[in-house]
Amino acid sequence: MRAAAVFSLLAVASWAGFAAAASSCDQDIAVNVRKEHTTFEISFEFTVAATIEQTWNVLSDFEHMAQILSNMDSSNVVSRDGNRIMVAQTSHGKIGPIHVSVDGLREIVLNPPTEIHSHLVKGDLRASDFTTTLYAEGALTRVAVQGKLVVAPWVGLALSADKVAAQTRQQYQELRDEILRRKAY
């Protein structure tokens, strides 16, 4: 199951390659998850050795998110109205021995190049709301994400805060790797 549903997602997917060549501050993604029944409050941040524009270009590339994130099967922009877009996504994962697929329609509000608001309009999750904020810090960009994910009761019983944290960390490592891959070209 995807922790941030596109960033939950927001979203939660893969990272490799360029992260190994990155500075030590690029190796840590500090994820905090607080679970209460079926609600997961998630906050985390990380830095990437890229400009705020390079970082923004990947984090807001919803048409290619399925190629970036290993647990995302599809991601399609279904409508656009200025900085407000509707994105349909399908992802997959495991909860214990059970394989699950998660569908959702998200309303994304973009405030380029520093803020992305994501709200689940409909889908398999009960609720998902996340805000991603980008901060320019010299040669680095700091990405901070805060939000809440509400799952079905049976999922809440099987899904731990540690599992959500691990999947979130993996997803954003994959995003960071894509930022660094694109930066190299």
Secondary structure, DSSP 8 states (H G I E B T S, - for coil): --SSSSBTTB------GGGGGS-GGGG--EEEEEEETTEEEEEEEEEESS-HHHHHHHHT-GGGHHHH-TTEEEEEEEEEETTEEEEEEEEEEEETTEEEEEEEEEEEEEETTTEEEEEEEEESSSEEEEEEEEEEETTEEEEEEEEEEE--HHHHHH--HHHHHHHHHHHHHHHHHHHHHHHT-
